[in-house]
């Protein structure tokens, strides 16, 4: 199996470690985390360095891929950009739980994670570094742009568009054909019946725009 690294050592990374084990495609050689001491273990895997150590680690070990295990969309983008600049030869790989259902004609970008029980239906497009969380569903002909995320239990209708960096909260529903603009956040359990503008926070049943948000704000 190919050796890979997982960047991050918190909750999202733990889920990714479990997925990678169940996939059986890769061996996780270690964790990269700039905020934890070298040698600290998470689910039996050791932190072997921080981001700045990556070039040396790639020299000393045969590494064939990396997954960024960070849940916040903005932070995930920043980290993946730094790694791409520092180690342009290192590919980003996907983690897809064996219990996830991926339909015919689906396209999935690099670095994306699809968790247990998730469904991506036919002819949908999932961008780079996306997260489709536990039991979330992206229905037919929908598009998730790069760095966007569906939290656990999210359901979308068909022909939906989830904008770049946008985060759909736990248990929210997005009706057929709705577009969520880039950098938007949809609150948990919301029912989205109409398009939501970019850089918006919206929630409720039905969901309404509550305020604008800045790109620098956290997504989680």
HELIX and SHEET records of a PDB file:
HELIX    1   1 UNK A   11  UNK A   23  1                                  13    
HELIX    2   2 UNK A   51  UNK A   53  5                                   3    
HELIX    3   3 UNK A   54  UNK A   60  1                                   7    
HELIX    4   4 UNK A   73  UNK A   86  1                                  14    
SHEET    1   A 5 UNK A  41  UNK A  42  0                                        
SHEET    2   A 5 UNK A  45  UNK A  49 -1                                        
SHEET    3   A 5 UNK A  26  UNK A  32  1                                        
SHEET    4   A 5 UNK A   2  UNK A   7  1                                        
SHEET    5   A 5 UNK A  65  UNK A  68  1                                        
SHEET    1   B 8 UNK A  95  UNK A  96  0                                        
SHEET    2   B 8 UNK A 113  UNK A 114  1                                        
SHEET    3   B 8 UNK A 131  UNK A 132  1                                        
SHEET    4   B 8 UNK A 149  UNK A 150  1                                        
SHEET    5   B 8 UNK A 167  UNK A 168  1                                        
SHEET    6   B 8 UNK A 185  UNK A 186  1                                        
SHEET    7   B 8 UNK A 200  UNK A 203  1                                        
SHEET    8   B 8 UNK A 208  UNK A 212 -1                                        
SHEET    1   C 3 UNK A 101  UNK A 102  0                                        
SHEET    2   C 3 UNK A 119  UNK A 120  1                                        
SHEET    3   C 3 UNK A 137  UNK A 138  1                                        
SHEET    1   D 5 UNK A 107  UNK A 108  0                                        
SHEET    2   D 5 UNK A 125  UNK A 126  1                                        
SHEET    3   D 5 UNK A 143  UNK A 144  1                                        
SHEET    4   D 5 UNK A 161  UNK A 162  1                                        
SHEET    5   D 5 UNK A 179  UNK A 180  1                                        
SHEET    1   E 3 UNK A 155  UNK A 156  0                                        
SHEET    2   E 3 UNK A 173  UNK A 174  1                                        
SHEET    3   E 3 UNK A 191  UNK A 192  1                                        
END                                                                             
